[in-house]
Amino acid sequence: MLDIPVNETVTLADLTHDPYPIYKQMRAQTPVVRVAQTNRIFVTTAEHTKWIKENPEIFSSDDPMTPMKPAFQAHTLMRKDGAEHRAERMAMQPSFSPKVIRSDWAELYEKIAKEYVSLLPRGETVDLFSELCGPVAARILAHMLGLEDATDEEMQRWSQRLIDGAGNFGRDPKLFEASDAANAEMNALFEKIIPRHQSEPNNSAFSVMLRAKNPIPLSQMYANIKIAIGGGINEPRDALATIVYGLLTNPDQLEEVKRQEAWMDAFEEGIRWVAPIQVSGRRTTQEIQIGDVVVPKAETVMTIQASANRDEAIFDDGESFNVFREKHPHQSFGSGPHHCAGAQIARRTLGHIMLPLLFDRFPNMQLPNPEDVVWSGFGFRGPLNLPIYLD
């Protein structure tokens, strides 16, 4: 058994710019390693990241070092375990059930997707990231949460500020100031719309939580909605942009996807290739051995699903986008008790609706200069722009 090796050279800036070569080297040489600048232990192999997430009694989600608490101004369900976590997760779950998705949301998804795609101009170069990926994700989520009064711009701004705060491992005070301002705006909206949801019951998450027989505290309802805003926009937004990029830079695969109508395969490959949520934090509740390394109690361990999704032990040439690779489960939606509640919603909205709709309307769309696309993010990752010629 070994002591934890320490990496003194990797910086947050390196990980934000391009983490994948770093993770590849870590998997080969130091699969469990303390990264000095983050003061966290990175775990980079698929076997170990999955094991950690599926054993919350050893690896607790209640990480006191996480920047999520100041970012969300709450101890959210993402940082809770056991019965406490289940109670808050289940408070919103009826809104995301397969039955409600079919009865309330499926038709709405399609209507919103068609409306937003129809607004795109033909014969022009458009930043699909800002003109479609973000706005359509924001509008769908606003309806599901019961926040129809919020604009697309507000939803996206709140989401980004929460994400920036939750990923603020360098503790930049300006990022927390921005998330504080977003929290104040969201709190004001929530207070305003509570009477409507109480008098006009519906299946949105806010309405369901307010009308529960044994409701969770109002402060935790707010926290739940904010968690959904944070993850529920950036994940489908970044996934859609990533998948479109992957298909347009691999035209042979795109043609085969169209021929086979393999849009769900394209969806799964896109979020494997670049996981929208790249890392997750856990705290050890006891001394534990991970691989050849002994990790003491009360250490913060980062499961790097971005690395696990490219692990050579599971994925052949995992660094490449390949829709038709041999299928293996990825970890982009997590595993264990904290498996993403919106996974099936993302699959339906993107795989079943948005991708075929978009490529049907613009069958000859092009990405003229792939090198112009800027990728960024350590905790959350995706393209920041996507200049597409729509034809």
Sequence and secondary structure as in RCSB ss.txt:
>XXXX:A:sequence
MLDIPVNETVTLADLTHDPYPIYKQMRAQTPVVRVAQTNRIFVTTAEHTKWIKENPEIFSSDDPMTPMKPAFQAH
TLMRKDGAEHRAERMAMQPSFSPKVIRSDWAELYEKIAKEYVSLLPRGETVDLFSELCGPVAARILAHMLGLEDA
TDEEMQRWSQRLIDGAGNFGRDPKLFEASDAANAEMNALFEKIIPRHQSEPNNSAFSVMLRAKNPIPLSQMYANI
KIAIGGGINEPRDALATIVYGLLTNPDQLEEVKRQEAWMDAFEEGIRWVAPIQVSGRRTTQEIQIGDVVVPKAET
VMTIQASANRDEAIFDDGESFNVFREKHPHQSFGSGPHHCAGAQIARRTLGHIMLPLLFDRFPNMQLPNPEDVVW
SGFGFRGPLNLPIYLD
>XXXX:A:secstr
 B   EE S  HHHHHH  HHHHHHHHHH SEEEETTTTEEEE  HHHHHHHHT TTTEES  TT THHHHHTS 
 GGG  HHHHHHHHHHHGGGGSHHHIIIIIHHHHHHHHHHHHHTS TTSEEEHIIIIIHHHHHHHHHHHHT TTS
 HHHHHHHHHHHHHHHT TT  HHHHHHHHHHHHHHHHHHHHHHHHHHHS  SSHHHHHHT SS   HHHHHHHH
HHHHHHHHHHHHHHHHHHHHHHHT HHHHHHHHHHT HHHHHHHHHHHS SB EEEEEESS EEETTEEE TT E
EEEEHHHHTT TTT TTTTS  TTS      TT  GGG  TTHHHHIIIIIIIIHHHHHHHSTT B S GGG  E
E SSB EES  EEE  
